[in-house]
Each structure stands twice: as C-alpha cells, then as structure tokens.
Amino acid sequence: VQLQASGGGLVQAGGSLRLSCAASGGTFRNGAMAWFRQAPGKEREFVAAFRWTEYYADSVKGRFTISRDNAKNTVYLRMNSLKPEDTAVYYCAAGNRIIQSTIGEGTTYDYWGQGTLVTVSS
C-alpha cells in the first residue's frame, strides 16, 4: 500500500489550501484515513480523520474539513482560515484496524504518506 500526499505550499494567514492523499495497492472503505501534522521541534499531532464520520482536533475544528472519495481511494483536507501555527508537514495515514477510541492515535495506523509541507506566513 502506498499513500501519496499532495497540495501543500505557501499561503498567507487567512488563506486556504486543499490537501489530497491517494491510496494505491489497498482500500480502506471500512477503515480510517486521517491527517496528522508535525511542526518543527514539535511532536506529531492528530488533525482529522474519516471513518464513517468525521473527527477533528479541537485546534482545527470549524476551519478544516476532511472528506473522502471511496471511488478514488482518496482523502482530502480542506483548510480554511489558516494560521501561522498551522505551519507543519502534513502526513496522511490509513488503516483498517482503527476503532473510534483510537482514531486520533498515530500508532494505530498501518500506512503513512511521505508528507507535504504547509507554510502559513503572517
């Protein structure tokens, strides 16, 4: 299984970006696909996930929207009202063994993409 993330870039504060993550070699229709991020000098943190419904970190709720196209085996992350503190490398992740109580834990995901850099300037 491979996950290919794309869509990162440089944007001004208040702007928007849409990230995409396409999975190949496997499907996750009954599993979860998610986004995590890691800012310089910080630990990786959960951003959002989709498994039958949407899950969000409090820091992005109301600004980010995760969606999923099962036909394309792709998950998207629409990021609006971006802030400088959203600057990070964003990673997509997927797994078929995810349960609701662990959906925000990176260690429960089996597959990871290569990351895409999002830089928000002030």
Sequence and secondary structure as in RCSB ss.txt:
>XXXX:A:sequence
VQLQASGGGLVQAGGSLRLSCAASGGTFRNGAMAWFRQAPGKEREFVAAFRWTEYYADSVKGRFTISRDNAKNTV
YLRMNSLKPEDTAVYYCAAGNRIIQSTIGEGTTYDYWGQGTLVTVSS
>XXXX:A:secstr
 EEEEE  EEEETT  EEEEEEEES   TTSEEEEEEE TTS  EEEEEESSSEEE TTTTTTEEEEEETTTTEE
EEEE S  GGG EEEEEEEESS  GGGTT GGG  EE   EEEEEE 
